[in-house]
Amino acid sequence: MAAKINTIPRDISWLSFNARVLQEANDHTVPLSSRIKFLGIHSNNQDEFYRVRVATLFRMQNIIKKNVKAAMHLEYAAGKILEDIQQIVLQQQNEFNRIWKSINQELKDHNIFIITENELSDTQKKFVENYYDEIVSPNLIPLMIESIPEMPYLRDKSIYLGVVMQKKASAYDKKFALIEIPVKGVGTRFVQLPEENGKQYIMLLEDVIRHNLPHIFSFFGFDEYKAHVFKVTKDAEFDIDNDVSTTYAQKIEKGIKKRREGRPVRFIYDKEMDASLLAYLMGRLNLTWKDNIIPGSRIHNFRHFTDFPNIIPNSSPVKESYLHPDLDDGMRVTDVIFKKDVMLHFPYHSFNPIIDMLREAAIDPSVETIKITCYRLASNSKIVNALINAVRNGKAVSVFLELRARFDEEANLYWKEVLEQEGVKVLTGLDNMKVHAKLCVIKKRVDTKKRVYYGFVSTGNLNEKTARFYGDHCLLTSNVTIMNEANRIFNFLEKPQLGTAIFSKNKAIIPSPVYIRQTIVNNIQAEIKNAKAKKIAKIYLKVNSLSDDAIIQLLYKAAEAGVEIKMVVRGIFCAKFDKVKAPLKPYTVSIVDEYLEHARVMAFHNDGKPKVYISSADIMVRNLDHRIEAACLISNPAIKKEIIDMLNIEFADNVKARILDSHLQNKYVPQNDNEIIQSQIEKYNYLAEKKLSSPYHNRFDEKHLPQIIKTKKDKSPAKKTLKKASSKIKATAKPKKVTPVKKSKPGTKNTK
């Protein structure tokens, strides 16, 4: 038996994913406005990484166990990973700064200038001072921190100006002040100044404040001011107490308040900060140089740059979602679902049919009940509005609202109150298990005795905002088996004492804990058996994360046995498939592009009778063992084929696909002489054309994956870049047929 192949630490793997996001910011074939947004996404990702994963590693270091050796090993492992994280983050920070410097120069080439308080003309000074008085000042609370016994609470999503005030005549007479940059109160971090001579000027909010420091602190009599930005990232975890006298919602509220007291896990500061101020802040925050103290540039919290003003010319237009062709003939969504299954692929397809289905149910006199799970909702949720309308029309509506959806806890507490006030039955909280399944079951009366069910199973959240840029699948169905088994999950959520054993007979809706893992294991083992019997054996997987060691080890065995394995993994990828001695190396890539690849799909050859599942669960311990998830076995042949086609489009990507290996190199898939394929463009075309056949279609019963049809590259001037092709696509509610465009290589591929 071959020696066990180890895995990549999940946190190091995640940093490799964020490096892929940074690659997009560095890709000159990506529109400049999108590259700026990718810097914002990278920054926001890193913030959450420190709040959750780094905080967890700090906790691991502090664990005390009876088994001293185990505890020492755990502490050492966590410490080593923290050291690696610090090194990788500093490297990425240097690359980030280099990319931003390059992008800033490109903005200048477009006559867009981001200026500081030291670069203002007299006209601009007057504008900035008026803007401060009218807009900024009412939202500002300067704090003289030296006179405050306890350090003020610092929000970990905010940025602060640390101010040093002194008199030029004396270097010893210094005072420190603290100002939170009021981005939320003002509404933006970007202040657009009046245009001058065809040039557009932008000033960051902190620089508006910097310019006005002498005005803010005028009564102190200082004549010299220095101000530098810093930010603190805190442990975002909180513990749920065991107080039986409080409700679950009250426990969540307590936990949110405790989060405010979370330990700082990172301190980022402007490397030009006054040394005495830096020492003072570290002392007040109980930080040492052994903590994650990261020197940075003048600008922090680039997450706000996802909202950079829309003033950059030649930005690529957003491709509009279009209505699924089966829903495009004026029929009610409900009526279509009772005739056939419909698979929506977001963001290519419109999210509106989900809302329409709920709105129709709300006013349908024969609908009796609506049951639905909600994990993350839009801020102005049309889903909630439809559910409230259903209650007002006499329907019994039950919503399982996961209050522990990380960073959405407060929002979900708010929705809980709104829904309950309207008469919705809101279920919250299972001991030690989040509910992450995406399900809806609607019960409809056909006659006095007969009841029928319809609804959906999805891989993504019920959030109409994120559905515009998250890639997900949602099956609308009235399939009796699927709906009965989905309803069984709701029965469990209403009466957890029934236990998960009630799912043992599920065939179409496979839940976790227990059963999704068991299903994956059984299917992999079946492919191994077929491979050893010299039969065709294939496994196709698409997930956000692959970190479960037991599944990875089984996939290693499958590859060694000769099973063809192809995978698309967006984020965490802990496997070392390149180390496996296999007749056919697994093909594993990550795709980072305009849309967030969020769907989870599993396909198994099954000796010529393919099994295809869509799922809410990633292949991680937490999803398989500690959450309520749902995977749906697809029985409709046309939909099954469509999903496999889309997987093959992704496997063919040679523009945005990066090879995943044990070295974390993030090398792009080589293009060689093949047709250039950017999968998100191709999927848009594929679905718009409503293809019944495709060069990407994999007849899953053949021994080898058919090769993509090779064609000569079109070198005409009109077809120079893939991005220009995408901008020409004009979608309507009923899209005209569009022909996929074959493109020459982007001329700047070497930037990747």
Legacy VTK file of the C-alpha trace (Angstrom):
# vtk DataFile Version 3.0
C-alpha trace
ASCII
DATASET POLYDATA
POINTS 752 float
0.000 0.000 0.000
1.342 3.412 -1.017
2.438 5.834 1.695
-0.154 8.352 2.750
0.105 11.632 0.868
-0.419 14.578 3.149
-2.423 17.707 2.417
-1.880 21.464 2.193
-2.842 23.420 5.352
-6.239 24.958 4.617
-5.213 28.463 5.684
-2.165 28.490 3.425
-4.348 27.189 0.596
-6.852 29.978 1.202
-4.089 32.588 0.893
-3.259 31.025 -2.460
-6.873 31.630 -3.503
-6.610 35.287 -2.486
-3.450 35.479 -4.585
-5.605 34.435 -7.562
-7.900 37.369 -6.818
-4.823 39.596 -6.835
-3.878 38.145 -10.228
-7.147 39.506 -11.621
-6.214 42.984 -10.417
-2.930 42.563 -12.289
-4.521 41.293 -15.518
-4.489 44.051 -18.156
-7.176 42.265 -20.207
-9.572 42.990 -17.330
-11.254 46.431 -17.470
-9.555 48.977 -15.219
-12.690 49.515 -13.116
-12.899 45.762 -12.465
-9.223 45.572 -11.560
-9.789 48.211 -8.872
-12.726 46.176 -7.560
-10.551 43.056 -7.389
-8.162 44.967 -5.146
-11.163 45.735 -2.939
-12.236 42.086 -2.936
-8.712 40.958 -2.051
-8.612 43.410 0.851
-12.043 42.407 2.169
-11.179 38.711 1.861
-8.015 39.234 3.856
-9.897 41.114 6.589
-12.323 38.225 7.034
-9.449 35.734 6.929
-7.832 37.431 9.909
-11.112 37.837 11.760
-11.928 34.141 11.468
-9.019 31.888 10.564
-6.083 33.733 12.139
-8.201 34.327 15.235
-8.868 30.578 15.381
-5.153 29.811 15.155
-4.471 32.191 18.039
-7.106 30.340 20.037
-5.489 27.013 19.206
-2.196 28.262 20.592
-3.903 28.970 23.897
-5.661 25.613 24.227
-4.685 23.636 27.326
-5.394 19.923 27.184
-4.774 17.080 29.549
-2.663 15.433 26.888
0.317 17.752 27.105
2.087 16.264 24.089
-0.986 16.740 21.919
-1.373 20.294 23.178
2.272 21.084 22.490
1.989 19.667 18.984
-1.183 21.661 18.362
0.441 24.874 19.578
3.526 24.269 17.455
1.474 23.565 14.327
-0.648 26.695 14.836
2.458 28.775 15.506
4.188 27.513 12.362
1.140 28.274 10.226
0.889 31.766 11.739
4.524 32.392 10.826
3.876 31.226 7.258
0.761 33.384 7.057
2.696 36.472 8.159
5.343 35.894 5.491
2.828 35.229 2.698
0.654 38.212 3.635
3.636 40.574 3.598
4.600 39.266 0.154
1.058 39.749 -1.098
0.964 43.223 0.456
4.062 44.206 -1.539
2.469 42.862 -4.716
-0.772 44.655 -3.845
1.075 47.969 -3.449
2.888 47.460 -6.742
-0.379 46.750 -8.579
-2.096 49.753 -6.999
0.790 52.004 -8.055
0.406 50.735 -11.625
-3.387 51.185 -11.588
-3.014 54.683 -10.165
-0.795 55.581 -13.114
-3.404 54.198 -15.530
-6.041 56.369 -13.858
-3.829 59.368 -14.510
-3.582 58.308 -18.148
-7.391 58.616 -18.201
-7.154 62.076 -16.594
-8.431 60.745 -13.267
-6.355 61.864 -10.297
-6.573 60.754 -6.676
-5.074 63.655 -4.783
-4.156 64.317 -1.160
-4.602 67.331 1.090
-1.183 68.587 -0.036
-2.121 68.790 -3.717
-5.235 70.974 -3.611
-5.634 74.096 -5.692
-7.183 77.160 -4.056
-10.543 76.347 -5.659
-10.367 72.764 -4.471
-9.437 73.855 -0.944
-12.576 75.936 -0.732
-14.693 73.033 -2.005
-13.130 70.579 0.458
-13.633 72.933 3.410
-17.294 73.470 2.517
-17.765 69.722 2.006
-16.265 69.070 5.428
-18.510 71.626 7.153
-21.721 70.468 5.461
-21.249 66.691 5.088
-18.368 65.374 7.181
-18.364 67.412 10.381
-21.815 66.250 11.625
-20.573 62.636 11.468
-17.222 63.199 13.185
-16.271 62.448 16.802
-12.620 63.371 17.550
-11.285 61.698 20.715
-8.406 62.968 22.854
-7.316 59.447 23.770
-4.673 60.428 26.331
-7.333 61.786 28.640
-9.593 58.713 28.363
-8.912 56.013 31.024
-9.929 53.134 28.744
-9.109 52.839 25.067
-12.268 53.510 23.022
-13.867 50.573 21.239
-12.323 50.265 17.783
-14.527 48.751 15.093
-12.744 46.163 13.031
-14.399 47.225 9.783
-13.437 50.865 10.236
-10.312 52.871 9.582
-8.943 55.506 11.938
-6.756 58.544 11.776
-4.171 58.660 14.508
-3.389 62.368 14.962
-0.228 63.848 16.464
-0.496 67.526 17.394
2.411 69.650 18.523
3.923 73.119 18.450
6.834 73.801 16.162
8.624 75.554 19.007
8.722 72.394 21.144
9.239 68.771 20.152
8.120 67.562 23.591
4.659 69.103 23.764
2.625 66.465 21.899
-0.981 65.384 22.082
-2.602 62.340 20.480
-6.126 62.173 19.059
-8.219 59.552 17.328
-10.782 60.029 14.569
-12.900 57.263 13.055
-13.339 57.838 9.315
-17.163 58.099 9.020
-17.583 56.272 5.711
-21.011 54.905 6.644
-22.317 58.241 7.911
-21.085 60.199 4.891
-22.111 57.444 2.470
-18.873 57.210 0.519
-15.132 57.253 0.974
-14.593 58.955 -2.364
-15.161 62.704 -2.666
-15.380 63.864 -6.279
-13.960 67.357 -6.625
-14.980 69.817 -9.358
-13.504 68.987 -12.755
-10.697 71.263 -13.928
-9.371 71.499 -17.495
-10.926 68.154 -18.450
-9.347 66.415 -15.499
-11.318 64.578 -12.842
-10.183 64.655 -9.233
-11.006 62.308 -6.369
-10.075 62.763 -2.739
-10.363 60.150 -0.037
-12.476 61.026 2.975
-9.540 60.702 5.378
-7.640 63.310 3.362
-10.604 65.687 3.572
-10.335 65.327 7.338
-6.555 65.740 7.260
-6.937 69.051 5.433
-9.313 70.285 8.119
-7.295 69.207 11.194
-6.246 72.790 12.092
-9.943 73.714 12.039
-11.018 70.660 14.068
-8.462 71.189 16.853
-8.113 74.981 16.611
-8.791 75.625 20.303
-5.689 73.648 21.404
-3.276 76.166 19.929
-1.123 73.663 18.010
0.472 74.623 14.731
1.723 71.257 13.409
-0.341 68.177 12.654
0.535 64.693 11.472
-2.171 62.117 10.805
-1.810 58.514 9.693
-4.366 55.837 8.956
-4.484 52.546 10.851
-6.940 49.708 11.297
-7.457 46.901 13.781
-8.801 43.451 12.917
-10.427 41.505 15.748
-11.425 37.941 16.544
-14.901 37.573 15.016
-15.865 34.354 16.783
-18.171 34.372 19.756
-19.351 31.672 22.095
-22.994 30.855 22.708
-23.623 30.716 26.457
-25.621 27.947 28.122
-27.997 30.179 30.048
-31.306 28.288 29.880
-33.228 31.412 30.899
-32.437 33.174 27.615
-33.796 32.515 24.140
-31.534 31.507 21.276
-31.903 34.951 19.707
-30.889 36.581 22.990
-27.800 34.365 23.113
-26.864 35.496 19.600
-27.340 39.126 20.644
-25.044 38.547 23.619
-22.493 36.923 21.338
-22.543 39.899 18.968
-21.893 42.233 21.904
-19.040 39.999 23.098
-17.546 40.158 19.609
-16.943 43.859 20.245
-14.503 42.787 22.960
-12.677 40.418 20.626
-8.903 40.232 20.833
-7.007 42.189 18.133
-5.450 39.723 15.698
-3.941 42.245 13.290
-2.803 45.857 13.372
-2.083 47.594 10.063
-0.582 51.052 10.050
0.909 53.592 7.691
4.632 52.890 7.745
5.198 56.684 7.910
3.321 56.907 11.221
4.951 58.909 14.006
6.972 56.441 16.096
5.682 57.774 19.413
2.066 57.437 18.277
2.674 53.869 17.053
4.219 52.892 20.382
1.345 54.531 22.253
-1.337 52.735 20.230
0.350 49.343 20.559
0.604 49.850 24.308
-3.041 50.823 24.706
-4.118 47.838 22.568
-1.834 45.400 24.436
-0.005 44.491 21.247
3.625 43.445 20.857
5.812 43.045 17.799
5.133 39.296 17.996
1.540 39.984 16.997
0.453 40.620 13.398
1.824 44.160 13.177
1.836 44.991 9.475
3.304 48.195 8.051
1.401 49.383 5.025
0.997 52.286 2.657
-0.949 55.499 3.125
-4.269 53.898 2.109
-5.917 51.080 4.099
-9.293 49.310 3.868
-9.256 48.886 0.120
-12.528 46.981 0.533
-14.231 50.331 -0.076
-12.681 50.332 -3.545
-15.366 47.897 -4.681
-17.504 51.080 -4.722
-15.035 53.196 -6.688
-16.861 55.978 -8.607
-18.109 54.943 -12.024
-16.080 57.513 -13.959
-13.578 55.338 -15.814
-14.132 55.341 -19.594
-14.245 52.176 -21.703
-15.372 49.988 -18.817
-16.832 46.683 -19.930
-20.655 46.812 -19.757
-22.355 44.417 -17.385
-23.951 41.495 -19.216
-27.635 41.410 -18.389
-29.221 38.238 -17.025
-31.914 36.802 -19.245
-35.105 34.895 -18.570
-34.890 31.121 -18.808
-36.481 30.078 -22.149
-38.934 27.710 -20.438
-40.303 30.699 -18.506
-40.424 33.073 -21.441
-43.866 32.445 -22.909
-46.021 34.378 -20.471
-47.057 31.398 -18.348
-46.998 31.582 -14.570
-43.840 30.138 -13.072
-45.962 27.798 -10.959
-47.748 26.377 -14.000
-44.450 25.714 -15.773
-43.002 23.925 -12.734
-45.941 21.524 -12.652
-45.245 20.646 -16.278
-41.474 20.262 -16.127
-38.357 20.812 -14.030
-36.505 24.070 -14.694
-32.843 24.598 -13.801
-31.833 28.215 -13.353
-28.150 29.057 -13.705
-27.309 32.338 -12.006
-26.192 34.981 -12.882
-26.781 34.051 -16.526
-30.468 33.455 -15.839
-32.601 36.016 -14.065
-33.335 35.510 -10.358
-36.828 36.974 -10.825
-38.607 33.595 -11.321
-37.791 32.700 -7.688
-39.481 35.889 -6.490
-42.338 35.426 -8.963
-42.966 31.867 -7.758
-43.281 33.083 -4.153
-45.461 36.022 -5.171
-47.748 33.672 -7.096
-47.966 31.354 -4.088
-48.771 34.305 -1.842
-51.980 35.128 -3.707
-52.942 31.625 -4.890
-56.100 30.627 -2.909
-55.169 26.939 -3.145
-51.714 27.346 -1.565
-51.777 26.400 2.106
-48.193 26.493 3.385
-44.756 27.802 2.430
-41.600 26.491 4.101
-38.231 28.009 3.273
-34.657 28.243 4.597
-32.830 31.572 4.614
-29.116 32.012 5.272
-28.183 35.412 3.813
-30.832 37.826 2.556
-30.563 41.029 0.537
-30.793 44.283 2.491
-34.114 45.121 0.788
-35.270 41.561 0.377
-38.044 40.917 -2.128
-38.094 37.349 -0.800
-39.145 38.636 2.628
-41.765 40.908 1.052
-43.285 37.952 -0.804
-43.377 35.834 2.378
-45.046 38.626 4.336
-47.600 39.012 1.556
-48.298 35.275 1.798
-49.036 35.534 5.535
-51.340 38.477 4.942
-53.185 36.312 2.412
-53.788 33.601 4.988
-50.929 31.199 4.219
-48.999 29.415 6.952
-45.401 30.463 6.373
-42.424 28.886 8.154
-38.935 30.328 7.730
-35.796 28.734 9.096
-33.519 31.726 9.572
-29.908 30.911 10.431
-28.924 33.485 13.036
-25.292 32.322 13.031
-24.611 33.184 9.368
-21.225 34.764 9.980
-21.233 38.580 9.694
-24.969 38.483 8.904
-26.066 37.789 12.497
-27.380 41.298 13.116
-29.163 41.436 9.762
-30.865 38.101 10.420
-31.928 39.194 13.907
-33.545 42.181 12.228
-35.338 39.955 9.694
-36.477 37.664 12.498
-38.224 40.564 14.187
-39.771 41.799 10.923
-41.088 38.356 9.978
-42.448 37.525 13.417
-44.278 40.832 13.648
-46.114 39.878 10.437
-47.090 36.433 11.747
-44.429 34.297 10.066
-43.314 31.275 12.073
-39.550 31.787 12.417
-37.374 28.833 13.420
-33.867 29.566 14.661
-30.970 27.548 15.927
-30.011 23.925 16.240
-27.467 22.885 18.849
-23.984 22.945 17.310
-25.293 22.911 13.732
-25.843 25.723 11.272
-28.587 25.276 8.702
-26.991 25.945 5.319
-29.385 24.018 3.045
-31.213 26.085 0.394
-34.739 24.690 0.195
-38.324 25.745 -0.371
-41.433 23.560 -0.193
-44.893 24.933 -1.068
-48.010 22.890 -0.359
-50.950 23.394 -2.707
-54.467 21.995 -2.476
-55.741 20.366 -5.675
-59.116 19.229 -4.346
-60.615 18.573 -0.926
-58.359 15.572 -0.308
-55.323 15.856 -2.559
-52.270 18.006 -1.792
-49.292 18.572 -4.100
-45.875 20.080 -3.426
-43.518 22.237 -5.443
-40.553 24.491 -4.714
-36.822 24.558 -5.272
-33.414 23.231 -4.258
-30.482 25.616 -4.695
-26.728 25.866 -4.269
-26.882 29.588 -3.427
-28.496 32.031 -1.032
-31.902 33.615 -1.499
-30.324 36.959 -2.194
-31.363 38.785 -5.338
-28.382 41.140 -5.042
-25.623 38.505 -4.920
-27.453 36.412 -7.554
-26.291 39.033 -10.075
-22.656 38.005 -9.686
-22.629 34.621 -7.867
-22.583 31.547 -10.108
-25.176 29.111 -8.723
-27.742 26.491 -9.750
-31.374 26.397 -8.628
-33.778 23.570 -9.518
-37.454 24.554 -9.692
-39.466 21.361 -9.408
-42.677 19.620 -8.456
-40.993 16.211 -8.454
-42.834 14.198 -5.821
-39.779 12.405 -4.419
-37.646 15.557 -4.221
-40.352 17.603 -2.531
-41.361 14.865 -0.076
-37.754 14.395 0.977
-37.142 18.153 1.213
-40.225 18.360 3.409
-38.657 15.696 5.615
-35.796 18.108 6.311
-38.282 20.772 7.378
-39.952 18.225 9.673
-36.555 17.662 11.290
-35.952 21.409 11.656
-39.322 21.770 13.389
-38.745 18.700 15.592
-34.984 18.062 15.946
-35.746 15.346 18.481
-36.740 13.139 15.520
-33.017 12.728 14.836
-31.203 12.515 11.517
-32.103 8.849 11.181
-35.340 9.983 9.497
-33.206 10.771 6.435
-31.917 7.226 6.028
-34.381 6.436 3.235
-33.782 9.640 1.263
-32.864 8.953 -2.349
-33.200 12.321 -4.087
-32.481 14.891 -1.359
-29.356 13.824 0.487
-28.773 15.798 3.697
-25.844 16.306 5.981
-24.713 15.550 8.588
-23.809 11.930 7.799
-25.572 11.293 4.516
-23.788 13.584 2.049
-20.447 12.265 3.279
-21.724 8.692 2.999
-23.030 9.377 -0.523
-19.709 10.854 -1.677
-17.752 7.932 -0.201
-20.089 5.324 -1.727
-19.895 6.908 -5.175
-16.098 7.250 -5.113
-15.737 3.647 -3.988
-18.045 2.536 -6.808
-15.838 4.356 -9.341
-12.728 2.730 -7.848
-14.365 -0.675 -8.186
-15.288 0.019 -11.816
-11.778 1.240 -12.623
-10.247 -1.910 -11.151
-12.679 -3.934 -13.278
-11.356 -2.075 -16.362
-14.621 -0.236 -16.788
-14.992 3.469 -17.499
-14.714 5.409 -14.237
-15.031 9.178 -13.880
-15.531 11.738 -11.120
-16.285 15.384 -11.883
-16.487 17.793 -8.953
-17.075 21.525 -8.602
-16.886 23.048 -5.115
-15.841 26.217 -3.338
-13.529 24.311 -0.997
-11.941 20.870 -0.748
-10.315 20.316 2.657
-11.845 17.165 4.146
-8.866 14.844 4.673
-10.840 11.572 4.533
-12.412 12.455 1.168
-9.089 13.685 -0.207
-7.348 10.433 0.757
-10.131 8.469 -0.953
-9.741 10.600 -4.090
-6.018 9.814 -4.031
-6.923 6.094 -4.064
-9.392 6.668 -6.895
-6.721 8.375 -9.007
-4.241 5.574 -8.300
-6.880 3.058 -9.387
-7.276 4.833 -12.742
-10.425 6.874 -12.156
-10.525 9.984 -14.340
-10.893 12.941 -11.956
-11.619 16.497 -13.015
-12.283 19.277 -10.539
-13.021 23.000 -10.400
-12.295 24.365 -6.920
-12.612 28.109 -6.446
-11.059 28.581 -3.017
-9.484 26.263 -0.459
-7.819 23.269 -2.105
-5.804 21.054 0.215
-5.115 18.084 -2.066
-1.732 17.270 -3.598
-2.907 15.407 -6.675
0.350 16.118 -8.502
2.058 13.846 -5.941
-0.230 10.903 -6.716
1.193 8.041 -8.793
-1.735 7.614 -11.133
-2.148 6.433 -14.750
-4.080 9.651 -15.419
-3.297 12.659 -13.231
-6.380 14.401 -11.837
-7.118 17.667 -13.637
-7.771 20.348 -11.026
-8.226 24.055 -11.706
-9.576 27.186 -10.063
-11.513 29.793 -12.038
-11.512 33.395 -10.855
-13.309 35.797 -13.163
-16.051 38.409 -13.284
-18.537 36.176 -11.446
-17.910 34.320 -8.204
-18.004 30.575 -8.923
-20.218 29.493 -6.014
-22.037 26.372 -7.244
-21.338 22.873 -5.942
-21.748 19.955 -8.339
-20.812 16.273 -8.111
-20.961 13.923 -11.102
-20.099 10.209 -11.090
-19.980 7.999 -14.181
-21.678 5.080 -12.397
-20.979 2.510 -15.128
-22.792 4.482 -17.824
-25.735 5.589 -15.659
-24.420 8.967 -14.475
-25.299 10.344 -11.059
-25.271 14.145 -10.948
-25.904 16.155 -7.784
-26.152 19.848 -7.026
-25.385 20.709 -3.424
-25.198 23.466 -0.831
-22.240 21.720 0.823
-18.541 22.068 0.218
-16.250 19.116 0.856
-15.189 20.301 4.291
-15.598 18.736 7.731
-17.865 21.543 8.901
-20.250 21.118 5.951
-20.365 17.342 5.944
-20.475 16.716 9.698
-21.660 19.852 11.490
-24.267 21.519 9.284
-27.668 20.853 7.808
-26.981 20.780 4.077
-28.833 19.371 1.090
-27.603 17.706 -2.093
-30.129 16.977 -4.842
-29.806 14.051 -7.253
-30.746 15.283 -10.735
-33.030 12.873 -12.556
-34.067 15.001 -15.551
-31.837 13.837 -18.480
-31.781 17.219 -20.247
-30.809 19.083 -17.072
-28.220 16.421 -16.228
-26.671 16.878 -19.677
-26.759 20.657 -19.322
-24.858 20.553 -16.020
-22.210 18.199 -17.466
-21.873 20.461 -20.513
-21.245 23.448 -18.241
-18.661 21.499 -16.270
-16.853 20.658 -19.497
-16.877 24.301 -20.537
-15.130 25.064 -17.250
-12.631 22.221 -17.723
-11.841 23.715 -21.158
-11.139 27.218 -19.790
-7.657 28.397 -20.752
-8.033 32.101 -19.941
-9.186 32.295 -16.326
-8.372 28.770 -15.116
-5.341 28.305 -12.852
-3.759 24.919 -12.257
-3.990 23.757 -8.641
-0.928 21.945 -7.384
1.008 21.318 -4.211
3.367 24.218 -4.957
0.558 26.835 -4.926
1.970 28.455 -8.054
-1.389 29.505 -9.557
-0.086 29.041 -13.092
-2.610 29.687 -15.825
-3.725 26.765 -17.988
-1.532 26.969 -21.121
-3.320 27.919 -24.312
-0.922 26.261 -26.753
-2.669 26.040 -30.136
-6.140 25.455 -28.771
-9.138 27.666 -29.262
-9.193 30.285 -26.521
-11.966 29.551 -24.037
-13.116 31.896 -21.274
-15.699 29.740 -19.533
-17.971 32.462 -18.169
-18.324 33.963 -21.643
-18.889 30.531 -23.162
-21.502 29.570 -20.554
-23.326 32.821 -21.227
-23.363 32.001 -24.942
-24.246 28.345 -24.370
-27.307 29.151 -22.273
-28.383 32.079 -24.452
-28.366 29.869 -27.514
-30.388 27.175 -25.733
-28.093 24.576 -27.293
-29.220 20.989 -27.550
-25.728 19.922 -28.517
-22.329 21.446 -28.005
-18.655 20.772 -28.680
-18.364 20.722 -24.897
-20.888 17.957 -24.412
-19.315 14.965 -22.741
-21.072 11.745 -23.571
-20.393 10.447 -20.105
-20.484 6.853 -21.302
-17.395 7.178 -23.507
-13.922 6.227 -22.352
-12.294 9.562 -22.900
-13.481 13.132 -22.703
-13.976 14.376 -26.273
-11.483 17.043 -27.268
-12.658 20.568 -27.875
-13.013 21.184 -31.597
-9.824 22.900 -32.720
-10.131 25.808 -35.110
-7.703 28.279 -36.533
-7.477 31.448 -34.524
-9.238 34.405 -36.076
-6.701 37.189 -36.335
-9.055 39.850 -37.680
-8.852 43.253 -35.936
-12.473 42.978 -34.859
-11.691 39.874 -32.824
-8.550 40.729 -30.909
-9.580 40.138 -27.324
-12.072 38.019 -25.483
-13.255 41.003 -23.470
-14.293 42.906 -26.588
-16.390 39.913 -27.579
-18.186 39.883 -24.247
-19.015 43.573 -24.490
-20.809 42.958 -27.793
-23.278 40.531 -26.240
-26.613 42.267 -25.832
-29.080 40.222 -23.868
-32.790 40.819 -23.754
-35.606 39.021 -21.938
-35.675 36.639 -24.904
-32.107 36.643 -26.206
-31.305 36.507 -29.852
-28.999 33.737 -30.908
-25.412 34.754 -30.418
-22.469 32.940 -31.912
-19.506 32.148 -29.689
-16.510 34.142 -30.803
-13.102 32.528 -31.192
-10.361 34.865 -30.072
-6.671 35.356 -30.401
-4.613 35.381 -27.229
-4.862 38.510 -25.127
-1.672 40.381 -25.797
-0.899 40.890 -22.124
-1.088 37.269 -20.987
2.496 37.642 -19.729
1.166 39.890 -16.933
-0.296 36.805 -15.335
LINES 1 753
752 0 1 2 3 4 5 6 7 8 9 10 11 12 13 14 15 16 17 18 19 20 21 22 23 24 25 26 27 28 29 30 31 32 33 34 35 36 37 38 39 40 41 42 43 44 45 46 47 48 49 50 51 52 53 54 55 56 57 58 59 60 61 62 63 64 65 66 67 68 69 70 71 72 73 74 75 76 77 78 79 80 81 82 83 84 85 86 87 88 89 90 91 92 93 94 95 96 97 98 99 100 101 102 103 104 105 106 107 108 109 110 111 112 113 114 115 116 117 118 119 120 121 122 123 124 125 126 127 128 129 130 131 132 133 134 135 136 137 138 139 140 141 142 143 144 145 146 147 148 149 150 151 152 153 154 155 156 157 158 159 160 161 162 163 164 165 166 167 168 169 170 171 172 173 174 175 176 177 178 179 180 181 182 183 184 185 186 187 188 189 190 191 192 193 194 195 196 197 198 199 200 201 202 203 204 205 206 207 208 209 210 211 212 213 214 215 216 217 218 219 220 221 222 223 224 225 226 227 228 229 230 231 232 233 234 235 236 237 238 239 240 241 242 243 244 245 246 247 248 249 250 251 252 253 254 255 256 257 258 259 260 261 262 263 264 265 266 267 268 269 270 271 272 273 274 275 276 277 278 279 280 281 282 283 284 285 286 287 288 289 290 291 292 293 294 295 296 297 298 299 300 301 302 303 304 305 306 307 308 309 310 311 312 313 314 315 316 317 318 319 320 321 322 323 324 325 326 327 328 329 330 331 332 333 334 335 336 337 338 339 340 341 342 343 344 345 346 347 348 349 350 351 352 353 354 355 356 357 358 359 360 361 362 363 364 365 366 367 368 369 370 371 372 373 374 375 376 377 378 379 380 381 382 383 384 385 386 387 388 389 390 391 392 393 394 395 396 397 398 399 400 401 402 403 404 405 406 407 408 409 410 411 412 413 414 415 416 417 418 419 420 421 422 423 424 425 426 427 428 429 430 431 432 433 434 435 436 437 438 439 440 441 442 443 444 445 446 447 448 449 450 451 452 453 454 455 456 457 458 459 460 461 462 463 464 465 466 467 468 469 470 471 472 473 474 475 476 477 478 479 480 481 482 483 484 485 486 487 488 489 490 491 492 493 494 495 496 497 498 499 500 501 502 503 504 505 506 507 508 509 510 511 512 513 514 515 516 517 518 519 520 521 522 523 524 525 526 527 528 529 530 531 532 533 534 535 536 537 538 539 540 541 542 543 544 545 546 547 548 549 550 551 552 553 554 555 556 557 558 559 560 561 562 563 564 565 566 567 568 569 570 571 572 573 574 575 576 577 578 579 580 581 582 583 584 585 586 587 588 589 590 591 592 593 594 595 596 597 598 599 600 601 602 603 604 605 606 607 608 609 610 611 612 613 614 615 616 617 618 619 620 621 622 623 624 625 626 627 628 629 630 631 632 633 634 635 636 637 638 639 640 641 642 643 644 645 646 647 648 649 650 651 652 653 654 655 656 657 658 659 660 661 662 663 664 665 666 667 668 669 670 671 672 673 674 675 676 677 678 679 680 681 682 683 684 685 686 687 688 689 690 691 692 693 694 695 696 697 698 699 700 701 702 703 704 705 706 707 708 709 710 711 712 713 714 715 716 717 718 719 720 721 722 723 724 725 726 727 728 729 730 731 732 733 734 735 736 737 738 739 740 741 742 743 744 745 746 747 748 749 750 751
